[in-house]
């Protein structure tokens, strides 16, 4: 599925949240882990300014959809990004 934001499992998540995630994913495409940190910081600030807070359940759904049909390398990259996000929240 090219546009993961249209996955039926994500139908309960606000369109604005999915659009923000899609934008962040596009900015991070092809970037190394060290290059993702500024993108994640910007996304975190933008979401906070717009009042877009993701519940744990929403994030888990998004992660499941993003990992579907990905190579082990791509899955590892997603996991690295998640670890970076967790570190930012501390």
Jmol script that loads the backbone (N, CA, C; Angstrom):
load data "model"
ATOM      1  N   UNK A   1       0.854  -1.177   0.000  1.00  0.00           N
ATOM      2  CA  UNK A   1       0.000   0.000   0.000  1.00  0.00           C
ATOM      3  C   UNK A   1       0.892   1.229   0.000  1.00  0.00           C
ATOM      4  N   UNK A   2       0.783   2.040  -1.035  1.00  0.00           N
ATOM      5  CA  UNK A   2       1.625   3.224  -1.153  1.00  0.00           C
ATOM      6  C   UNK A   2       1.280   4.271  -0.108  1.00  0.00           C
ATOM      7  N   UNK A   3       0.018   4.544   0.087  1.00  0.00           N
ATOM      8  CA  UNK A   3      -0.385   5.548   1.064  1.00  0.00           C
ATOM      9  C   UNK A   3      -0.875   4.837   2.325  1.00  0.00           C
ATOM     10  N   UNK A   4       0.046   4.621   3.243  1.00  0.00           N
ATOM     11  CA  UNK A   4      -0.261   3.895   4.471  1.00  0.00           C
ATOM     12  C   UNK A   4      -1.310   4.613   5.312  1.00  0.00           C
ATOM     13  N   UNK A   5      -1.490   5.932   5.104  1.00  0.00           N
ATOM     14  CA  UNK A   5      -2.458   6.675   5.907  1.00  0.00           C
ATOM     15  C   UNK A   5      -3.901   6.279   5.588  1.00  0.00           C
ATOM     16  N   UNK A   6      -4.111   5.596   4.475  1.00  0.00           N
ATOM     17  CA  UNK A   6      -5.463   5.165   4.100  1.00  0.00           C
ATOM     18  C   UNK A   6      -5.778   3.745   4.592  1.00  0.00           C
ATOM     19  N   UNK A   7      -4.863   3.151   5.338  1.00  0.00           N
ATOM     20  CA  UNK A   7      -5.094   1.811   5.881  1.00  0.00           C
ATOM     21  C   UNK A   7      -6.346   1.843   6.759  1.00  0.00           C
ATOM     22  N   UNK A   8      -7.288   0.915   6.551  1.00  0.00           N
ATOM     23  CA  UNK A   8      -8.533   0.919   7.331  1.00  0.00           C
ATOM     24  C   UNK A   8      -8.316   0.800   8.842  1.00  0.00           C
ATOM     25  N   UNK A   9      -7.202   0.217   9.260  1.00  0.00           N
ATOM     26  CA  UNK A   9      -6.929   0.098  10.689  1.00  0.00           C
ATOM     27  C   UNK A   9      -6.689   1.446  11.355  1.00  0.00           C
ATOM     28  N   UNK A  10      -6.397   2.450  10.544  1.00  0.00           N
ATOM     29  CA  UNK A  10      -6.115   3.783  11.084  1.00  0.00           C
ATOM     30  C   UNK A  10      -7.318   4.719  10.986  1.00  0.00           C
ATOM     31  N   UNK A  11      -8.468   4.193  10.638  1.00  0.00           N
ATOM     32  CA  UNK A  11      -9.648   5.032  10.396  1.00  0.00           C
ATOM     33  C   UNK A  11     -10.088   5.827  11.622  1.00  0.00           C
ATOM     34  N   UNK A  12      -9.719   5.396  12.811  1.00  0.00           N
ATOM     35  CA  UNK A  12     -10.127   6.109  14.016  1.00  0.00           C
ATOM     36  C   UNK A  12      -9.187   7.235  14.420  1.00  0.00           C
ATOM     37  N   UNK A  13      -8.119   7.438  13.667  1.00  0.00           N
ATOM     38  CA  UNK A  13      -7.142   8.475  13.993  1.00  0.00           C
ATOM     39  C   UNK A  13      -7.447   9.717  13.157  1.00  0.00           C
ATOM     40  N   UNK A  14      -7.390  10.875  13.791  1.00  0.00           N
ATOM     41  CA  UNK A  14      -7.695  12.133  13.108  1.00  0.00           C
ATOM     42  C   UNK A  14      -6.845  12.296  11.847  1.00  0.00           C
ATOM     43  N   UNK A  15      -7.478  12.821  10.805  1.00  0.00           N
ATOM     44  CA  UNK A  15      -6.811  13.042   9.525  1.00  0.00           C
ATOM     45  C   UNK A  15      -5.585  13.952   9.687  1.00  0.00           C
ATOM     46  N   UNK A  16      -5.684  14.959  10.530  1.00  0.00           N
ATOM     47  CA  UNK A  16      -4.581  15.900  10.743  1.00  0.00           C
ATOM     48  C   UNK A  16      -3.356  15.201  11.328  1.00  0.00           C
ATOM     49  N   UNK A  17      -3.588  14.256  12.210  1.00  0.00           N
ATOM     50  CA  UNK A  17      -2.483  13.505  12.809  1.00  0.00           C
ATOM     51  C   UNK A  17      -1.776  12.663  11.754  1.00  0.00           C
ATOM     52  N   UNK A  18      -2.560  12.002  10.921  1.00  0.00           N
ATOM     53  CA  UNK A  18      -1.978  11.162   9.880  1.00  0.00           C
ATOM     54  C   UNK A  18      -1.221  11.997   8.856  1.00  0.00           C
ATOM     55  N   UNK A  19      -1.747  13.170   8.530  1.00  0.00           N
ATOM     56  CA  UNK A  19      -1.059  14.050   7.592  1.00  0.00           C
ATOM     57  C   UNK A  19       0.276  14.524   8.160  1.00  0.00           C
ATOM     58  N   UNK A  20       0.308  14.827   9.446  1.00  0.00           N
ATOM     59  CA  UNK A  20       1.547  15.247  10.079  1.00  0.00           C
ATOM     60  C   UNK A  20       2.566  14.121  10.041  1.00  0.00           C
ATOM     61  N   UNK A  21       2.144  12.896  10.331  1.00  0.00           N
ATOM     62  CA  UNK A  21       3.041  11.745  10.289  1.00  0.00           C
ATOM     63  C   UNK A  21       3.544  11.499   8.872  1.00  0.00           C
ATOM     64  N   UNK A  22       2.666  11.649   7.891  1.00  0.00           N
ATOM     65  CA  UNK A  22       3.061  11.453   6.494  1.00  0.00           C
ATOM     66  C   UNK A  22       4.117  12.478   6.102  1.00  0.00           C
ATOM     67  N   UNK A  23       3.937  13.702   6.522  1.00  0.00           N
ATOM     68  CA  UNK A  23       4.907  14.760   6.232  1.00  0.00           C
ATOM     69  C   UNK A  23       6.259  14.458   6.874  1.00  0.00           C
ATOM     70  N   UNK A  24       6.233  14.023   8.129  1.00  0.00           N
ATOM     71  CA  UNK A  24       7.459  13.686   8.839  1.00  0.00           C
ATOM     72  C   UNK A  24       8.161  12.513   8.154  1.00  0.00           C
ATOM     73  N   UNK A  25       7.404  11.518   7.720  1.00  0.00           N
ATOM     74  CA  UNK A  25       7.983  10.360   7.043  1.00  0.00           C
ATOM     75  C   UNK A  25       8.641  10.775   5.733  1.00  0.00           C
ATOM     76  N   UNK A  26       8.004  11.684   5.012  1.00  0.00           N
ATOM     77  CA  UNK A  26       8.577  12.162   3.749  1.00  0.00           C
ATOM     78  C   UNK A  26       9.888  12.908   3.993  1.00  0.00           C
ATOM     79  N   UNK A  27       9.937  13.720   5.040  1.00  0.00           N
ATOM     80  CA  UNK A  27      11.165  14.464   5.359  1.00  0.00           C
ATOM     81  C   UNK A  27      12.293  13.526   5.760  1.00  0.00           C
ATOM     82  N   UNK A  28      11.958  12.418   6.414  1.00  0.00           N
ATOM     83  CA  UNK A  28      12.972  11.496   6.896  1.00  0.00           C
ATOM     84  C   UNK A  28      13.377  10.434   5.898  1.00  0.00           C
ATOM     85  N   UNK A  29      12.700  10.389   4.766  1.00  0.00           N
ATOM     86  CA  UNK A  29      12.979   9.358   3.770  1.00  0.00           C
ATOM     87  C   UNK A  29      14.424   9.440   3.278  1.00  0.00           C
ATOM     88  N   UNK A  30      15.147   8.333   3.420  1.00  0.00           N
ATOM     89  CA  UNK A  30      16.520   8.266   2.950  1.00  0.00           C
ATOM     90  C   UNK A  30      17.550   8.865   3.883  1.00  0.00           C
ATOM     91  N   UNK A  31      17.123   9.359   5.028  1.00  0.00           N
ATOM     92  CA  UNK A  31      18.037   9.977   5.986  1.00  0.00           C
ATOM     93  C   UNK A  31      18.610   8.928   6.935  1.00  0.00           C
ATOM     94  N   UNK A  32      19.819   9.199   7.416  1.00  0.00           N
ATOM     95  CA  UNK A  32      20.422   8.355   8.431  1.00  0.00           C
ATOM     96  C   UNK A  32      19.826   8.657   9.786  1.00  0.00           C
ATOM     97  N   UNK A  33      20.086   7.783  10.733  1.00  0.00           N
ATOM     98  CA  UNK A  33      19.520   7.941  12.075  1.00  0.00           C
ATOM     99  C   UNK A  33      19.915   9.286  12.684  1.00  0.00           C
ATOM    100  N   UNK A  34      21.170   9.688  12.523  1.00  0.00           N
ATOM    101  CA  UNK A  34      21.618  10.960  13.112  1.00  0.00           C
ATOM    102  C   UNK A  34      20.940  12.156  12.467  1.00  0.00           C
ATOM    103  N   UNK A  35      20.534  12.029  11.224  1.00  0.00           N
ATOM    104  CA  UNK A  35      19.854  13.121  10.532  1.00  0.00           C
ATOM    105  C   UNK A  35      18.374  13.208  10.903  1.00  0.00           C
ATOM    106  N   UNK A  36      17.850  12.164  11.528  1.00  0.00           N
ATOM    107  CA  UNK A  36      16.428  12.143  11.871  1.00  0.00           C
ATOM    108  C   UNK A  36      16.105  12.945  13.124  1.00  0.00           C
ATOM    109  N   UNK A  37      17.085  13.137  13.999  1.00  0.00           N
ATOM    110  CA  UNK A  37      16.822  13.822  15.260  1.00  0.00           C
ATOM    111  C   UNK A  37      16.224  15.216  15.057  1.00  0.00           C
ATOM    112  N   UNK A  38      16.804  16.078  14.209  1.00  0.00           N
ATOM    113  CA  UNK A  38      16.179  17.396  14.004  1.00  0.00           C
ATOM    114  C   UNK A  38      14.768  17.302  13.438  1.00  0.00           C
ATOM    115  N   UNK A  39      14.530  16.321  12.589  1.00  0.00           N
ATOM    116  CA  UNK A  39      13.189  16.140  12.017  1.00  0.00           C
ATOM    117  C   UNK A  39      12.206  15.743  13.112  1.00  0.00           C
ATOM    118  N   UNK A  40      12.625  14.836  13.988  1.00  0.00           N
ATOM    119  CA  UNK A  40      11.761  14.416  15.090  1.00  0.00           C
ATOM    120  C   UNK A  40      11.487  15.559  16.049  1.00  0.00           C
ATOM    121  N   UNK A  41      12.503  16.368  16.317  1.00  0.00           N
ATOM    122  CA  UNK A  41      12.318  17.520  17.220  1.00  0.00           C
ATOM    123  C   UNK A  41      11.317  18.504  16.621  1.00  0.00           C
ATOM    124  N   UNK A  42      11.458  18.788  15.339  1.00  0.00           N
ATOM    125  CA  UNK A  42      10.531  19.698  14.664  1.00  0.00           C
ATOM    126  C   UNK A  42       9.114  19.145  14.686  1.00  0.00           C
ATOM    127  N   UNK A  43       8.981  17.853  14.406  1.00  0.00           N
ATOM    128  CA  UNK A  43       7.655  17.226  14.403  1.00  0.00           C
ATOM    129  C   UNK A  43       7.030  17.270  15.792  1.00  0.00           C
ATOM    130  N   UNK A  44       7.836  17.018  16.816  1.00  0.00           N
ATOM    131  CA  UNK A  44       7.316  17.056  18.192  1.00  0.00           C
ATOM    132  C   UNK A  44       6.820  18.455  18.538  1.00  0.00           C
ATOM    133  N   UNK A  45       7.593  19.468  18.179  1.00  0.00           N
ATOM    134  CA  UNK A  45       7.191  20.855  18.465  1.00  0.00           C
ATOM    135  C   UNK A  45       5.949  21.244  17.683  1.00  0.00           C
ATOM    136  N   UNK A  46       5.903  20.846  16.420  1.00  0.00           N
ATOM    137  CA  UNK A  46       4.749  21.170  15.582  1.00  0.00           C
ATOM    138  C   UNK A  46       3.487  20.515  16.115  1.00  0.00           C
ATOM    139  N   UNK A  47       3.589  19.249  16.489  1.00  0.00           N
ATOM    140  CA  UNK A  47       2.403  18.562  16.991  1.00  0.00           C
ATOM    141  C   UNK A  47       1.927  19.178  18.299  1.00  0.00           C
ATOM    142  N   UNK A  48       2.865  19.588  19.133  1.00  0.00           N
ATOM    143  CA  UNK A  48       2.492  20.220  20.402  1.00  0.00           C
ATOM    144  C   UNK A  48       1.794  21.555  20.145  1.00  0.00           C
ATOM    145  N   UNK A  49       2.338  22.355  19.219  1.00  0.00           N
ATOM    146  CA  UNK A  49       1.742  23.652  18.879  1.00  0.00           C
ATOM    147  C   UNK A  49       0.333  23.496  18.324  1.00  0.00           C
ATOM    148  N   UNK A  50       0.108  22.442  17.559  1.00  0.00           N
ATOM    149  CA  UNK A  50      -1.203  22.203  16.944  1.00  0.00           C
ATOM    150  C   UNK A  50      -2.142  21.424  17.850  1.00  0.00           C
ATOM    151  N   UNK A  51      -1.652  21.012  19.026  1.00  0.00           N
ATOM    152  CA  UNK A  51      -2.488  20.259  19.957  1.00  0.00           C
ATOM    153  C   UNK A  51      -2.768  18.840  19.504  1.00  0.00           C
ATOM    154  N   UNK A  52      -1.870  18.275  18.708  1.00  0.00           N
ATOM    155  CA  UNK A  52      -2.045  16.910  18.213  1.00  0.00           C
ATOM    156  C   UNK A  52      -1.286  15.948  19.104  1.00  0.00           C
ATOM    157  N   UNK A  53      -1.989  15.335  20.004  1.00  0.00           N
ATOM    158  CA  UNK A  53      -1.395  14.361  20.919  1.00  0.00           C
ATOM    159  C   UNK A  53      -1.851  12.966  20.512  1.00  0.00           C
ATOM    160  N   UNK A  54      -0.904  12.051  20.415  1.00  0.00           N
ATOM    161  CA  UNK A  54      -1.211  10.678  20.056  1.00  0.00           C
ATOM    162  C   UNK A  54      -1.320   9.833  21.310  1.00  0.00           C
ATOM    163  N   UNK A  55      -2.375   9.031  21.375  1.00  0.00           N
ATOM    164  CA  UNK A  55      -2.493   8.083  22.478  1.00  0.00           C
ATOM    165  C   UNK A  55      -1.535   6.921  22.199  1.00  0.00           C
ATOM    166  N   UNK A  56      -1.245   6.150  23.234  1.00  0.00           N
ATOM    167  CA  UNK A  56      -0.389   4.970  23.045  1.00  0.00           C
ATOM    168  C   UNK A  56      -1.011   3.998  22.043  1.00  0.00           C
ATOM    169  N   UNK A  57      -2.322   3.838  22.103  1.00  0.00           N
ATOM    170  CA  UNK A  57      -3.011   2.930  21.183  1.00  0.00           C
ATOM    171  C   UNK A  57      -2.891   3.418  19.739  1.00  0.00           C
ATOM    172  N   UNK A  58      -3.025   4.723  19.530  1.00  0.00           N
ATOM    173  CA  UNK A  58      -2.877   5.280  18.182  1.00  0.00           C
ATOM    174  C   UNK A  58      -1.464   5.043  17.647  1.00  0.00           C
ATOM    175  N   UNK A  59      -0.478   5.292  18.480  1.00  0.00           N
ATOM    176  CA  UNK A  59       0.910   5.111  18.046  1.00  0.00           C
ATOM    177  C   UNK A  59       1.186   3.646  17.721  1.00  0.00           C
ATOM    178  N   UNK A  60       0.664   2.750  18.519  1.00  0.00           N
ATOM    179  CA  UNK A  60       0.872   1.324  18.265  1.00  0.00           C
ATOM    180  C   UNK A  60       0.264   0.924  16.923  1.00  0.00           C
ATOM    181  N   UNK A  61      -0.933   1.421  16.622  1.00  0.00           N
ATOM    182  CA  UNK A  61      -1.569   1.130  15.334  1.00  0.00           C
ATOM    183  C   UNK A  61      -0.734   1.652  14.176  1.00  0.00           C
ATOM    184  N   UNK A  62      -0.272   2.880  14.285  1.00  0.00           N
ATOM    185  CA  UNK A  62       0.545   3.479  13.224  1.00  0.00           C
ATOM    186  C   UNK A  62       1.810   2.653  13.009  1.00  0.00           C
ATOM    187  N   UNK A  63       2.459   2.275  14.087  1.00  0.00           N
ATOM    188  CA  UNK A  63       3.698   1.500  13.999  1.00  0.00           C
ATOM    189  C   UNK A  63       3.446   0.154  13.320  1.00  0.00           C
ATOM    190  N   UNK A  64       2.354  -0.508  13.687  1.00  0.00           N
ATOM    191  CA  UNK A  64       2.024  -1.794  13.062  1.00  0.00           C
ATOM    192  C   UNK A  64       1.837  -1.634  11.562  1.00  0.00           C
ATOM    193  N   UNK A  65       1.134  -0.587  11.157  1.00  0.00           N
ATOM    194  CA  UNK A  65       0.888  -0.356   9.734  1.00  0.00           C
ATOM    195  C   UNK A  65       2.194  -0.025   9.017  1.00  0.00           C
ATOM    196  N   UNK A  66       3.027   0.804   9.627  1.00  0.00           N
ATOM    197  CA  UNK A  66       4.290   1.179   8.995  1.00  0.00           C
ATOM    198  C   UNK A  66       5.236  -0.007   8.815  1.00  0.00           C
ATOM    199  N   UNK A  67       5.208  -0.936   9.728  1.00  0.00           N
ATOM    200  CA  UNK A  67       6.114  -2.087   9.664  1.00  0.00           C
ATOM    201  C   UNK A  67       5.631  -3.170   8.699  1.00  0.00           C
ATOM    202  N   UNK A  68       4.367  -3.156   8.375  1.00  0.00           N
ATOM    203  CA  UNK A  68       3.807  -4.187   7.509  1.00  0.00           C
ATOM    204  C   UNK A  68       4.504  -4.174   6.147  1.00  0.00           C
ATOM    205  N   UNK A  69       4.900  -5.334   5.681  1.00  0.00           N
ATOM    206  CA  UNK A  69       5.544  -5.514   4.373  1.00  0.00           C
ATOM    207  C   UNK A  69       6.877  -4.789   4.226  1.00  0.00           C
ATOM    208  N   UNK A  70       7.538  -4.498   5.320  1.00  0.00           N
ATOM    209  CA  UNK A  70       8.846  -3.842   5.274  1.00  0.00           C
ATOM    210  C   UNK A  70       9.944  -4.890   5.393  1.00  0.00           C
ATOM    211  N   UNK A  71      11.099  -4.551   4.859  1.00  0.00           N
ATOM    212  CA  UNK A  71      12.260  -5.431   4.981  1.00  0.00           C
ATOM    213  C   UNK A  71      12.764  -5.376   6.419  1.00  0.00           C
ATOM    214  N   UNK A  72      13.585  -6.341   6.820  1.00  0.00           N
ATOM    215  CA  UNK A  72      14.156  -6.297   8.173  1.00  0.00           C
ATOM    216  C   UNK A  72      14.955  -5.007   8.425  1.00  0.00           C
ATOM    217  N   UNK A  73      15.617  -4.500   7.389  1.00  0.00           N
ATOM    218  CA  UNK A  73      16.377  -3.258   7.532  1.00  0.00           C
ATOM    219  C   UNK A  73      15.455  -2.069   7.785  1.00  0.00           C
ATOM    220  N   UNK A  74      14.351  -2.018   7.048  1.00  0.00           N
ATOM    221  CA  UNK A  74      13.394  -0.933   7.229  1.00  0.00           C
ATOM    222  C   UNK A  74      12.728  -1.017   8.606  1.00  0.00           C
ATOM    223  N   UNK A  75      12.410  -2.226   9.033  1.00  0.00           N
ATOM    224  CA  UNK A  75      11.819  -2.421  10.351  1.00  0.00           C
ATOM    225  C   UNK A  75      12.790  -1.976  11.435  1.00  0.00           C
ATOM    226  N   UNK A  76      14.068  -2.299  11.269  1.00  0.00           N
ATOM    227  CA  UNK A  76      15.083  -1.875  12.242  1.00  0.00           C
ATOM    228  C   UNK A  76      15.180  -0.352  12.279  1.00  0.00           C
ATOM    229  N   UNK A  77      15.056   0.282  11.135  1.00  0.00           N
ATOM    230  CA  UNK A  77      15.110   1.758  11.082  1.00  0.00           C
ATOM    231  C   UNK A  77      13.923   2.368  11.825  1.00  0.00           C
ATOM    232  N   UNK A  78      12.759   1.794  11.643  1.00  0.00           N
ATOM    233  CA  UNK A  78      11.572   2.271  12.364  1.00  0.00           C
ATOM    234  C   UNK A  78      11.796   2.120  13.866  1.00  0.00           C
ATOM    235  N   UNK A  79      12.335   0.975  14.275  1.00  0.00           N
ATOM    236  CA  UNK A  79      12.608   0.749  15.697  1.00  0.00           C
ATOM    237  C   UNK A  79      13.612   1.765  16.235  1.00  0.00           C
ATOM    238  N   UNK A  80      14.622   2.119  15.434  1.00  0.00           N
ATOM    239  CA  UNK A  80      15.598   3.126  15.854  1.00  0.00           C
ATOM    240  C   UNK A  80      14.932   4.480  16.046  1.00  0.00           C
ATOM    241  N   UNK A  81      14.047   4.822  15.134  1.00  0.00           N
ATOM    242  CA  UNK A  81      13.336   6.095  15.259  1.00  0.00           C
ATOM    243  C   UNK A  81      12.486   6.108  16.521  1.00  0.00           C
ATOM    244  N   UNK A  82      11.841   4.990  16.822  1.00  0.00           N
ATOM    245  CA  UNK A  82      11.009   4.910  18.023  1.00  0.00           C
ATOM    246  C   UNK A  82      11.849   5.080  19.283  1.00  0.00           C
ATOM    247  N   UNK A  83      13.033   4.493  19.283  1.00  0.00           N
ATOM    248  CA  UNK A  83      13.928   4.657  20.430  1.00  0.00           C
ATOM    249  C   UNK A  83      14.330   6.118  20.600  1.00  0.00           C
ATOM    250  N   UNK A  84      14.583   6.796  19.481  1.00  0.00           N
ATOM    251  CA  UNK A  84      14.931   8.219  19.543  1.00  0.00           C
ATOM    252  C   UNK A  84      13.774   9.034  20.124  1.00  0.00           C
ATOM    253  N   UNK A  85      12.582   8.702  19.719  1.00  0.00           N
ATOM    254  CA  UNK A  85      11.400   9.417  20.221  1.00  0.00           C
ATOM    255  C   UNK A  85      11.266   9.206  21.725  1.00  0.00           C
ATOM    256  N   UNK A  86      11.453   7.966  22.168  1.00  0.00           N
ATOM    257  CA  UNK A  86      11.359   7.677  23.606  1.00  0.00           C
ATOM    258  C   UNK A  86      12.391   8.461  24.379  1.00  0.00           C
ATOM    259  N   UNK A  87      13.588   8.589  23.839  1.00  0.00           N
ATOM    260  CA  UNK A  87      14.642   9.351  24.514  1.00  0.00           C
ATOM    261  C   UNK A  87      14.276  10.828  24.594  1.00  0.00           C
ATOM    262  N   UNK A  88      13.620  11.345  23.568  1.00  0.00           N
ATOM    263  CA  UNK A  88      13.221  12.752  23.560  1.00  0.00           C
ATOM    264  C   UNK A  88      12.151  13.053  24.616  1.00  0.00           C
ATOM    265  N   UNK A  89      11.326  12.072  24.907  1.00  0.00           N
ATOM    266  CA  UNK A  89      10.223  12.272  25.862  1.00  0.00           C
ATOM    267  C   UNK A  89      10.692  12.297  27.301  1.00  0.00           C
ATOM    268  N   UNK A  90      11.903  11.810  27.574  1.00  0.00           N
ATOM    269  CA  UNK A  90      12.398  11.756  28.954  1.00  0.00           C
ATOM    270  C   UNK A  90      12.751  13.111  29.461  1.00  0.00           C
TER     271      UNK A  90
END
end "model"
wireframe off; spacefill off
backbone 0.3
color backbone group
